[in-house]
Amino acid sequence: MVAKGKGIWDYINPEMFQELCPILIKPEEPAFSELHANAALYIDLDATECEVYKFMYQKYKTNYDEYKYQKLKKAPQSKNLETWLHSWEKMYKDALDIDLPDVQGNRPVKDFV
């Protein structure tokens, strides 16, 4: 193999980079019971718990949008390309609406390159 002979295989070996790639884990929506053991609905929380839940939910929403964005960065193998592009454009707009850092400036262009 020429790459091994030239001493560059470690720089182009795709198996080396798989370990460096973060694994996408879908965030879980916060449960009311995380704040109050017997809470099943939002109205089961007191005022302080409601405020904490709002904060937790906003953080979840941001993490979920980041998850969706990262997932959509990879072009699909079996999905219709036009459907994927439509999903990506919608996610891009949503990410702009919440000021997600990954869509600021020319960063999204780099995701396509």
MMTF fields as JSON, N, C-alpha, C and O atoms, coordinates in Angstrom:
{
  "mmtfVersion": "1.0.0",
  "mmtfProducer": "UNKNOWN",
  "numBonds": 451,
  "numAtoms": 452,
  "numGroups": 113,
  "numChains": 1,
  "numModels": 1,
  "chainsPerModel": [1],
  "groupsPerChain": [113],
  "chainIdList": ["A"],
  "bondAtomList": [4, 2, 8, 6, 12, 10, 16, 14, 20, 18, 24, 22, 28, 26, 32, 30, 36, 34, 40, 38, 44, 42, 48, 46, 52, 50, 56, 54, 60, 58, 64, 62, 68, 66, 72, 70, 76, 74, 80, 78, 84, 82, 88, 86, 92, 90, 96, 94, 100, 98, 104, 102, 108, 106, 112, 110, 116, 114, 120, 118, 124, 122, 128, 126, 132, 130, 136, 134, 140, 138, 144, 142, 148, 146, 152, 150, 156, 154, 160, 158, 164, 162, 168, 166, 172, 170, 176, 174, 180, 178, 184, 182, 188, 186, 192, 190, 196, 194, 200, 198, 204, 202, 208, 206, 212, 210, 216, 214, 220, 218, 224, 222, 228, 226, 232, 230, 236, 234, 240, 238, 244, 242, 248, 246, 252, 250, 256, 254, 260, 258, 264, 262, 268, 266, 272, 270, 276, 274, 280, 278, 284, 282, 288, 286, 292, 290, 296, 294, 300, 298, 304, 302, 308, 306, 312, 310, 316, 314, 320, 318, 324, 322, 328, 326, 332, 330, 336, 334, 340, 338, 344, 342, 348, 346, 352, 350, 356, 354, 360, 358, 364, 362, 368, 366, 372, 370, 376, 374, 380, 378, 384, 382, 388, 386, 392, 390, 396, 394, 400, 398, 404, 402, 408, 406, 412, 410, 416, 414, 420, 418, 424, 422, 428, 426, 432, 430, 436, 434, 440, 438, 444, 442, 448, 446],
  "bondOrderList": [1, 1, 1, 1, 1, 1, 1, 1, 1, 1, 1, 1, 1, 1, 1, 1, 1, 1, 1, 1, 1, 1, 1, 1, 1, 1, 1, 1, 1, 1, 1, 1, 1, 1, 1, 1, 1, 1, 1, 1, 1, 1, 1, 1, 1, 1, 1, 1, 1, 1, 1, 1, 1, 1, 1, 1, 1, 1, 1, 1, 1, 1, 1, 1, 1, 1, 1, 1, 1, 1, 1, 1, 1, 1, 1, 1, 1, 1, 1, 1, 1, 1, 1, 1, 1, 1, 1, 1, 1, 1, 1, 1, 1, 1, 1, 1, 1, 1, 1, 1, 1, 1, 1, 1, 1, 1, 1, 1, 1, 1, 1, 1],
  "groupList": [{"groupName": "MET", "atomNameList": ["N", "CA", "C", "O"], "elementList": ["N", "C", "C", "O"], "formalChargeList": [0, 0, 0, 0], "bondAtomList": [1, 0, 2, 1, 3, 2], "bondOrderList": [1, 1, 2], "singleLetterCode": "M", "chemCompType": "L-PEPTIDE LINKING"}, {"groupName": "VAL", "atomNameList": ["N", "CA", "C", "O"], "elementList": ["N", "C", "C", "O"], "formalChargeList": [0, 0, 0, 0], "bondAtomList": [1, 0, 2, 1, 3, 2], "bondOrderList": [1, 1, 2], "singleLetterCode": "V", "chemCompType": "L-PEPTIDE LINKING"}, {"groupName": "ALA", "atomNameList": ["N", "CA", "C", "O"], "elementList": ["N", "C", "C", "O"], "formalChargeList": [0, 0, 0, 0], "bondAtomList": [1, 0, 2, 1, 3, 2], "bondOrderList": [1, 1, 2], "singleLetterCode": "A", "chemCompType": "L-PEPTIDE LINKING"}, {"groupName": "LYS", "atomNameList": ["N", "CA", "C", "O"], "elementList": ["N", "C", "C", "O"], "formalChargeList": [0, 0, 0, 0], "bondAtomList": [1, 0, 2, 1, 3, 2], "bondOrderList": [1, 1, 2], "singleLetterCode": "K", "chemCompType": "L-PEPTIDE LINKING"}, {"groupName": "GLY", "atomNameList": ["N", "CA", "C", "O"], "elementList": ["N", "C", "C", "O"], "formalChargeList": [0, 0, 0, 0], "bondAtomList": [1, 0, 2, 1, 3, 2], "bondOrderList": [1, 1, 2], "singleLetterCode": "G", "chemCompType": "PEPTIDE LINKING"}, {"groupName": "ILE", "atomNameList": ["N", "CA", "C", "O"], "elementList": ["N", "C", "C", "O"], "formalChargeList": [0, 0, 0, 0], "bondAtomList": [1, 0, 2, 1, 3, 2], "bondOrderList": [1, 1, 2], "singleLetterCode": "I", "chemCompType": "L-PEPTIDE LINKING"}, {"groupName": "TRP", "atomNameList": ["N", "CA", "C", "O"], "elementList": ["N", "C", "C", "O"], "formalChargeList": [0, 0, 0, 0], "bondAtomList": [1, 0, 2, 1, 3, 2], "bondOrderList": [1, 1, 2], "singleLetterCode": "W", "chemCompType": "L-PEPTIDE LINKING"}, {"groupName": "ASP", "atomNameList": ["N", "CA", "C", "O"], "elementList": ["N", "C", "C", "O"], "formalChargeList": [0, 0, 0, 0], "bondAtomList": [1, 0, 2, 1, 3, 2], "bondOrderList": [1, 1, 2], "singleLetterCode": "D", "chemCompType": "L-PEPTIDE LINKING"}, {"groupName": "TYR", "atomNameList": ["N", "CA", "C", "O"], "elementList": ["N", "C", "C", "O"], "formalChargeList": [0, 0, 0, 0], "bondAtomList": [1, 0, 2, 1, 3, 2], "bondOrderList": [1, 1, 2], "singleLetterCode": "Y", "chemCompType": "L-PEPTIDE LINKING"}, {"groupName": "ASN", "atomNameList": ["N", "CA", "C", "O"], "elementList": ["N", "C", "C", "O"], "formalChargeList": [0, 0, 0, 0], "bondAtomList": [1, 0, 2, 1, 3, 2], "bondOrderList": [1, 1, 2], "singleLetterCode": "N", "chemCompType": "L-PEPTIDE LINKING"}, {"groupName": "PRO", "atomNameList": ["N", "CA", "C", "O"], "elementList": ["N", "C", "C", "O"], "formalChargeList": [0, 0, 0, 0], "bondAtomList": [1, 0, 2, 1, 3, 2], "bondOrderList": [1, 1, 2], "singleLetterCode": "P", "chemCompType": "L-PEPTIDE LINKING"}, {"groupName": "GLU", "atomNameList": ["N", "CA", "C", "O"], "elementList": ["N", "C", "C", "O"], "formalChargeList": [0, 0, 0, 0], "bondAtomList": [1, 0, 2, 1, 3, 2], "bondOrderList": [1, 1, 2], "singleLetterCode": "E", "chemCompType": "L-PEPTIDE LINKING"}, {"groupName": "PHE", "atomNameList": ["N", "CA", "C", "O"], "elementList": ["N", "C", "C", "O"], "formalChargeList": [0, 0, 0, 0], "bondAtomList": [1, 0, 2, 1, 3, 2], "bondOrderList": [1, 1, 2], "singleLetterCode": "F", "chemCompType": "L-PEPTIDE LINKING"}, {"groupName": "GLN", "atomNameList": ["N", "CA", "C", "O"], "elementList": ["N", "C", "C", "O"], "formalChargeList": [0, 0, 0, 0], "bondAtomList": [1, 0, 2, 1, 3, 2], "bondOrderList": [1, 1, 2], "singleLetterCode": "Q", "chemCompType": "L-PEPTIDE LINKING"}, {"groupName": "LEU", "atomNameList": ["N", "CA", "C", "O"], "elementList": ["N", "C", "C", "O"], "formalChargeList": [0, 0, 0, 0], "bondAtomList": [1, 0, 2, 1, 3, 2], "bondOrderList": [1, 1, 2], "singleLetterCode": "L", "chemCompType": "L-PEPTIDE LINKING"}, {"groupName": "CYS", "atomNameList": ["N", "CA", "C", "O"], "elementList": ["N", "C", "C", "O"], "formalChargeList": [0, 0, 0, 0], "bondAtomList": [1, 0, 2, 1, 3, 2], "bondOrderList": [1, 1, 2], "singleLetterCode": "C", "chemCompType": "L-PEPTIDE LINKING"}, {"groupName": "SER", "atomNameList": ["N", "CA", "C", "O"], "elementList": ["N", "C", "C", "O"], "formalChargeList": [0, 0, 0, 0], "bondAtomList": [1, 0, 2, 1, 3, 2], "bondOrderList": [1, 1, 2], "singleLetterCode": "S", "chemCompType": "L-PEPTIDE LINKING"}, {"groupName": "HIS", "atomNameList": ["N", "CA", "C", "O"], "elementList": ["N", "C", "C", "O"], "formalChargeList": [0, 0, 0, 0], "bondAtomList": [1, 0, 2, 1, 3, 2], "bondOrderList": [1, 1, 2], "singleLetterCode": "H", "chemCompType": "L-PEPTIDE LINKING"}, {"groupName": "THR", "atomNameList": ["N", "CA", "C", "O"], "elementList": ["N", "C", "C", "O"], "formalChargeList": [0, 0, 0, 0], "bondAtomList": [1, 0, 2, 1, 3, 2], "bondOrderList": [1, 1, 2], "singleLetterCode": "T", "chemCompType": "L-PEPTIDE LINKING"}, {"groupName": "ARG", "atomNameList": ["N", "CA", "C", "O"], "elementList": ["N", "C", "C", "O"], "formalChargeList": [0, 0, 0, 0], "bondAtomList": [1, 0, 2, 1, 3, 2], "bondOrderList": [1, 1, 2], "singleLetterCode": "R", "chemCompType": "L-PEPTIDE LINKING"}],
  "groupTypeList": [0, 1, 2, 3, 4, 3, 4, 5, 6, 7, 8, 5, 9, 10, 11, 0, 12, 13, 11, 14, 15, 10, 5, 14, 5, 3, 10, 11, 11, 10, 2, 12, 16, 11, 14, 17, 2, 9, 2, 2, 14, 8, 5, 7, 14, 7, 2, 18, 11, 15, 11, 1, 8, 3, 12, 0, 8, 13, 3, 8, 3, 18, 9, 8, 7, 11, 8, 3, 8, 13, 3, 14, 3, 3, 2, 10, 13, 16, 3, 9, 14, 11, 18, 6, 14, 17, 16, 6, 11, 3, 0, 8, 3, 7, 2, 14, 7, 5, 7, 14, 10, 7, 1, 13, 4, 9, 19, 10, 1, 3, 7, 12, 1],
  "groupIdList": [1, 2, 3, 4, 5, 6, 7, 8, 9, 10, 11, 12, 13, 14, 15, 16, 17, 18, 19, 20, 21, 22, 23, 24, 25, 26, 27, 28, 29, 30, 31, 32, 33, 34, 35, 36, 37, 38, 39, 40, 41, 42, 43, 44, 45, 46, 47, 48, 49, 50, 51, 52, 53, 54, 55, 56, 57, 58, 59, 60, 61, 62, 63, 64, 65, 66, 67, 68, 69, 70, 71, 72, 73, 74, 75, 76, 77, 78, 79, 80, 81, 82, 83, 84, 85, 86, 87, 88, 89, 90, 91, 92, 93, 94, 95, 96, 97, 98, 99, 100, 101, 102, 103, 104, 105, 106, 107, 108, 109, 110, 111, 112, 113],
  "secStructList": [7, 2, 2, 2, 2, 6, 6, 7, 2, 2, 2, 2, 7, 2, 2, 2, 2, 2, 6, 6, 1, 7, 7, 7, 7, 7, 7, 7, 7, 7, 7, 4, 4, 4, 6, 1, 6, 6, 7, 7, 1, 4, 4, 4, 1, 7, 2, 2, 2, 2, 2, 2, 2, 2, 2, 2, 2, 2, 2, 2, 2, 2, 2, 2, 2, 2, 2, 2, 2, 2, 2, 2, 6, 1, 7, 7, 1, 1, 1, 7, 2, 2, 2, 2, 2, 2, 2, 2, 2, 2, 2, 2, 2, 2, 2, 2, 2, 6, 6, 7, 4, 4, 4, 1, 6, 6, 2, 2, 2, 2, 2, 2, 7],
  "xCoordList": [0.854, 0.0, 0.899, 1.792, 0.646, 1.477, 1.409, 2.43, 0.221, 0.065, 0.91, 1.478, 0.997, 1.819, 3.297, 4.068, 3.679, 5.059, 5.507, 6.673, 4.588, 4.908, 4.739, 5.049, 4.254, 4.106, 2.919, 2.914, 1.907, 0.747, -0.538, -1.587, -0.475, -1.687, -2.419, -3.649, -1.694, -2.342, -3.146, -4.073, -2.802, -3.513, -4.759, -5.642, -4.841, -5.989, -6.799, -7.811, -6.386, -7.079, -8.44, -8.494, -9.535, -10.86, -11.178, -11.967, -10.579, -10.819, -10.254, -10.776, -9.193, -8.594, -9.565, -9.627, -10.312, -11.171, -12.518, -13.187, -12.914, -14.185, -14.17, -15.194, -13.024, -12.912, -13.019, -13.438, -12.644, -12.683, -14.06, -14.358, -14.889, -16.211, -17.133, -17.23, -17.807, -18.733, -19.943, -20.407, -20.429, -21.622, -22.835, -22.942, -23.74, -24.948, -25.915, -26.302, -26.288, -27.253, -28.436, -28.293, -29.596, -30.809, -31.127, -31.267, -31.241, -31.56, -32.973, -33.873, -33.142, -34.456, -35.154, -34.549, -36.434, -37.229, -37.304, -37.489, -37.164, -37.228, -38.611, -39.632, -38.622, -39.877, -40.251, -39.379, -41.527, -42.001, -41.559, -41.295, -41.485, -41.11, -39.658, -39.28, -38.846, -37.479, -37.462, -36.498, -38.547, -38.638, -39.522, -39.322, -40.491, -41.448, -41.846, -42.403, -41.565, -41.719, -43.093, -43.179, -44.152, -45.505, -46.085, -47.26, -45.291, -45.806, -45.927, -44.976, -47.11, -47.351, -47.632, -47.461, -48.066, -48.403, -47.725, -47.269, -47.669, -47.068, -47.773, -47.13, -49.092, -49.854, -49.58, -49.965, -48.923, -48.56, -47.334, -46.991, -46.673, -45.469, -45.821, -46.779, -45.04, -45.255, -44.555, -43.927, -44.654, -44.132, -42.63, -42.17, -41.879, -40.426, -40.091, -39.235, -40.757, -40.53, -40.889, -40.231, -41.942, -42.338, -41.228, -40.92, -40.632, -39.54, -38.341, -37.721, -38.021, -36.899, -37.211, -36.343, -38.452, -38.837, -38.723, -38.265, -39.134, -39.022, -37.564, -37.256, -36.674, -35.246, -34.753, -34.039, -35.14, -34.733, -35.257, -34.554, -36.501, -37.097, -36.401, -36.175, -36.062, -35.357, -33.994, -33.573, -33.316, -32.017, -32.197, -31.414, -33.22, -33.524, -33.79, -33.269, -34.594, -34.96, -33.714, -33.571, -32.816, -31.569, -30.728, -30.198, -30.604, -29.837, -30.464, -29.759, -31.806, -32.498, -32.292, -32.085, -32.352, -32.111, -30.676, -30.437, -29.732, -28.333, -28.205, -27.505, -28.88, -28.878, -29.416, -28.81, -30.566, -31.162, -30.242, -30.097, -29.623, -28.726, -27.541, -27.195, -26.925, -25.785, -26.181, -25.425, -27.365, -27.843, -28.102, -27.833, -28.622, -28.934, -27.704, -27.771, -26.588, -25.377, -24.894, -24.211, -25.231, -24.811, -25.868, -27.038, -25.445, -26.382, -26.889, -26.117, -28.155, -28.742, -28.275, -27.95, -28.253, -27.904, -29.16, -29.141, -30.242, -31.442, -32.628, -33.659, -32.501, -33.605, -33.558, -32.488, -34.696, -34.785, -33.993, -34.201, -33.094, -32.223, -33.018, -32.656, -34.08, -34.895, -35.605, -35.703, -36.089, -36.721, -35.707, -36.005, -34.497, -33.434, -33.069, -32.901, -32.946, -32.584, -33.661, -33.347, -34.921, -36.018, -35.926, -36.101, -35.65, -35.501, -34.323, -34.409, -33.227, -32.039, -32.332, -31.936, -33.016, -33.341, -34.253, -34.07, -35.223, -36.113, -35.321, -35.491, -34.448, -33.633, -32.694, -32.477, -32.14, -31.251, -31.995, -31.47, -33.215, -34.025, -34.325, -34.207, -34.716, -34.995, -33.745, -33.824, -32.594, -31.334, -30.978, -30.456, -31.254, -31.025, -31.923, -31.501, -33.155, -34.122, -33.671, -33.978, -32.941, -32.486, -31.005, -30.41, -30.41, -28.999, -28.041, -27.08, -28.295, -27.409, -26.049, -25.986, -24.963, -23.643, -23.222, -22.509, -23.647, -23.234, -23.753, -23.267, -24.715, -25.245, -24.885, -25.447, -23.973, -23.56, -22.434, -21.591, -22.43, -21.369, -21.337, -22.374, -20.126, -19.993, -19.854, -19.487, -20.143, -20.02, -20.906, -20.455, -22.171, -22.988, -22.438, -22.624, -21.766, -21.177, -20.11, -20.004, -19.319, -18.269, -18.853, -18.205, -20.071, -20.71, -21.032, -21.114, -21.213, -21.503, -20.239, -20.283, -19.121, -17.884, -17.219, -16.165],
  "yCoordList": [-1.174, 0.0, 1.235, 1.372, 2.116, 3.306, 4.227, 4.771, 4.407, 5.321, 4.889, 5.732, 3.593, 3.105, 3.33, 3.731, 3.069, 3.257, 4.706, 4.984, 5.623, 7.056, 7.622, 8.788, 6.808, 7.246, 8.169, 8.931, 8.096, 8.986, 8.233, 8.856, 6.907, 6.119, 6.568, 6.62, 6.891, 7.308, 8.596, 8.86, 9.39, 10.654, 10.478, 11.336, 9.382, 9.185, 7.94, 7.683, 7.166, 5.937, 6.295, 6.9, 5.935, 6.297, 5.671, 6.228, 4.531, 3.897, 4.728, 4.679, 5.492, 6.345, 7.45, 7.828, 7.958, 9.1, 8.713, 9.549, 7.471, 7.037, 7.165, 7.477, 6.927, 7.041, 8.476, 8.738, 9.422, 10.84, 11.459, 12.516, 10.809, 11.356, 11.171, 10.075, 12.244, 12.091, 11.255, 11.322, 10.489, 9.679, 10.552, 11.142, 10.622, 11.42, 10.677, 9.54, 11.333, 10.765, 11.714, 12.895, 11.179, 11.993, 12.419, 11.572, 13.737, 14.188, 13.782, 13.674, 13.563, 13.184, 14.414, 15.235, 14.51, 15.618, 15.488, 14.386, 16.601, 16.505, 16.056, 16.428, 15.266, 14.772, 15.618, 16.075, 15.818, 16.591, 15.93, 16.596, 14.605, 13.862, 14.099, 13.748, 14.681, 15.029, 16.156, 16.317, 16.929, 18.066, 17.788, 18.337, 16.932, 16.603, 15.136, 14.778, 14.313, 12.861, 12.426, 11.502, 13.065, 12.644, 13.44, 13.277, 14.295, 15.15, 14.37, 13.735, 14.431, 13.803, 14.858, 14.612, 16.036, 17.127, 18.413, 18.509, 19.381, 20.677, 21.332, 21.963, 21.183, 21.825, 21.2, 21.756, 20.054, 19.405, 20.053, 19.731, 20.961, 21.617, 22.929, 23.6, 23.297, 24.607, 25.667, 25.33, 26.932, 28.034, 27.919, 28.133, 27.588, 27.454, 26.293, 26.422, 25.169, 23.998, 24.295, 23.812, 25.096, 25.482, 26.28, 26.058, 27.202, 28.005, 27.129, 27.296, 26.206, 25.293, 24.413, 24.17, 23.938, 23.1, 23.865, 23.312, 25.131, 25.955, 26.046, 25.93, 26.256, 26.326, 24.985, 24.948, 23.884, 22.552, 22.26, 21.679, 22.671, 22.406, 23.221, 22.723, 24.466, 25.294, 24.696, 24.678, 24.21, 23.56, 22.298, 22.043, 21.515, 20.318, 20.699, 20.061, 21.731, 22.155, 22.555, 22.191, 23.302, 23.695, 22.468, 22.352, 21.554, 20.322, 19.462, 18.847, 19.423, 18.635, 19.237, 18.512, 20.566, 21.224, 20.979, 20.752, 21.027, 20.732, 19.286, 19.015, 18.367, 16.958, 16.79, 16.109, 17.423, 17.315, 17.904, 17.347, 19.032, 19.68, 18.764, 18.563, 18.213, 17.327, 16.093, 15.631, 15.572, 14.391, 14.699, 13.868, 15.886, 16.259, 16.661, 16.75, 16.903, 17.283, 16.166, 16.425, 14.947, 13.805, 13.54, 13.311, 13.574, 13.3, 11.866, 10.964, 11.651, 10.321, 9.336, 9.715, 8.075, 7.008, 6.481, 6.17, 6.387, 5.762, 6.722, 6.364, 7.911, 8.871, 9.706, 9.938, 10.141, 11.019, 12.295, 12.942, 12.652, 13.812, 15.11, 15.98, 15.249, 16.467, 16.572, 17.661, 15.465, 15.44, 15.815, 16.589, 15.253, 15.566, 17.043, 17.679, 17.595, 19.004, 19.904, 20.911, 19.55, 20.319, 20.285, 21.309, 19.103, 18.973, 19.809, 20.454, 19.79, 20.553, 22.053, 22.771, 22.522, 23.952, 24.377, 25.453, 23.548, 23.866, 23.907, 24.816, 22.905, 22.871, 24.068, 24.628, 24.463, 25.624, 26.882, 27.679, 27.061, 28.228, 28.197, 29.215, 27.019, 26.886, 27.191, 27.841, 26.712, 26.949, 28.431, 28.942, 29.117, 30.566, 31.284, 32.235, 30.822, 31.448, 31.388, 32.285, 30.326, 30.202, 30.549, 30.31, 31.117, 31.532, 30.385, 30.565, 29.225, 28.08, 28.429, 28.803, 28.32, 28.721, 28.023, 28.614, 26.794, 26.05, 26.636, 26.258, 27.537, 28.12, 29.596, 30.294, 30.068, 31.467, 31.622, 30.737, 32.74, 33.025, 31.999, 31.63, 31.539, 30.576, 29.134, 28.249, 28.901, 27.541, 26.522, 25.402, 26.87, 25.86, 25.493, 24.366, 26.427, 26.138, 25.065, 24.16, 25.165, 24.175, 22.798, 21.788, 22.745, 21.452, 20.72, 19.492, 21.477, 20.853, 20.471, 19.63, 21.081, 20.837, 19.565, 19.205],
  "zCoordList": [0.0, 0.0, 0.0, 0.835, -0.94, -1.129, 0.084, 0.505, 0.65, 1.788, 2.978, 3.671, 3.222, 4.335, 4.029, 4.901, 2.785, 2.371, 2.467, 2.749, 2.234, 2.293, 3.7, 3.942, 4.619, 6.002, 6.256, 7.222, 5.381, 5.563, 5.903, 6.066, 6.013, 6.257, 7.518, 7.524, 8.579, 9.825, 9.639, 10.404, 8.641, 8.406, 7.547, 7.559, 6.804, 5.917, 6.245, 5.592, 7.228, 7.617, 8.218, 9.288, 7.553, 8.07, 9.427, 10.191, 9.735, 11.036, 12.183, 13.297, 11.922, 12.958, 13.369, 14.539, 12.411, 12.667, 13.27, 13.876, 13.113, 13.695, 15.203, 15.81, 15.813, 17.263, 17.721, 18.848, 16.856, 17.208, 17.002, 17.557, 16.214, 15.918, 17.119, 17.672, 17.518, 18.635, 18.222, 17.083, 19.148, 18.908, 19.211, 20.286, 18.247, 18.449, 19.364, 19.095, 20.427, 21.369, 21.43, 21.746, 21.124, 21.126, 22.561, 23.444, 22.796, 24.154, 24.561, 23.728, 25.846, 26.355, 26.932, 27.621, 26.63, 27.155, 28.676, 29.194, 29.391, 30.855, 31.322, 30.742, 32.357, 32.921, 34.136, 34.875, 34.331, 35.49, 36.789, 37.79, 36.746, 37.945, 38.362, 39.479, 37.494, 37.868, 38.903, 39.651, 38.929, 39.847, 41.051, 42.134, 40.836, 41.902, 41.702, 40.664, 42.672, 42.529, 42.018, 41.209, 42.465, 42.081, 40.921, 40.593, 40.297, 39.222, 37.918, 37.464, 37.332, 36.038, 34.969, 33.775, 35.418, 34.514, 34.984, 36.123, 34.105, 34.432, 35.616, 36.455, 35.683, 36.769, 38.136, 39.164, 38.145, 39.412, 40.057, 41.195, 39.34, 39.85, 40.536, 40.151, 41.561, 42.177, 41.322, 40.319, 41.703, 40.887, 40.634, 39.513, 41.658, 41.506, 40.58, 39.705, 40.769, 39.922, 38.462, 37.54, 38.267, 36.901, 36.226, 35.054, 36.964, 36.403, 36.063, 35.013, 36.945, 36.696, 35.488, 34.651, 35.401, 34.27, 32.959, 31.959, 32.949, 31.739, 31.293, 30.107, 32.265, 31.961, 31.406, 30.404, 32.062, 31.613, 30.203, 29.376, 29.943, 28.64, 27.555, 26.453, 27.86, 26.881, 26.556, 25.4, 27.577, 27.359, 26.516, 25.602, 26.821, 26.032, 24.577, 23.662, 24.365, 23.009, 22.225, 21.058, 22.859, 22.201, 21.876, 20.771, 22.829, 22.599, 21.509, 20.708, 21.484, 20.469, 19.082, 18.108, 18.998, 17.713, 17.241, 16.055, 18.171, 17.841, 17.355, 16.38, 18.033, 17.64, 16.218, 15.39, 15.947, 14.615, 13.555, 12.467, 13.878, 12.927, 12.613, 11.449, 13.657, 13.454, 12.643, 11.789, 12.918, 12.214, 10.736, 9.869, 10.456, 9.078, 8.268, 7.042, 8.942, 8.213, 7.309, 6.319, 7.628, 6.818, 5.75, 6.06, 4.503, 3.411, 3.529, 3.854, 3.274, 3.449, 2.38, 1.255, 2.761, 1.816, 1.124, -0.067, 1.879, 1.319, 1.221, 0.652, 1.756, 1.761, 0.479, -0.083, 0.038, -1.11, -0.827, 0.199, -1.727, -1.52, -1.398, -0.606, -2.16, -2.086, -0.73, -0.165, -0.217, 1.104, 2.175, 3.084, 2.056, 3.015, 2.962, 4.003, 1.752, 1.605, 2.2, 2.835, 1.999, 2.595, 4.124, 4.785, 4.676, 6.131, 6.631, 7.676, 5.878, 6.276, 6.262, 7.18, 5.234, 5.147, 6.3, 6.87, 6.642, 7.765, 9.068, 9.88, 9.262, 10.478, 10.538, 11.612, 9.41, 9.348, 9.783, 10.561, 9.282, 9.669, 11.169, 11.851, 11.681, 13.11, 13.944, 14.987, 13.467, 14.186, 14.188, 15.179, 13.096, 13.056, 14.057, 14.714, 14.165, 15.075, 16.536, 17.32, 16.9, 18.29, 18.444, 19.495, 17.379, 17.4, 17.714, 18.462, 17.153, 17.332, 16.73, 15.559, 17.488, 16.982, 15.688, 14.877, 15.485, 14.297, 12.992, 11.926, 13.035, 11.801, 11.664, 10.819, 12.47, 12.399, 11.38, 11.235, 10.685, 9.715, 8.596, 8.045, 8.263, 7.169, 7.652, 6.878, 8.92, 9.46, 8.747, 8.506, 8.393, 7.703, 6.324, 5.866, 5.664, 4.352, 4.513, 3.685, 5.579, 5.835, 6.088, 5.81, 6.614, 6.861, 5.558, 5.535, 4.477, 3.189, 2.428, 1.53, 2.782, 2.037, 2.479, 1.955]
}
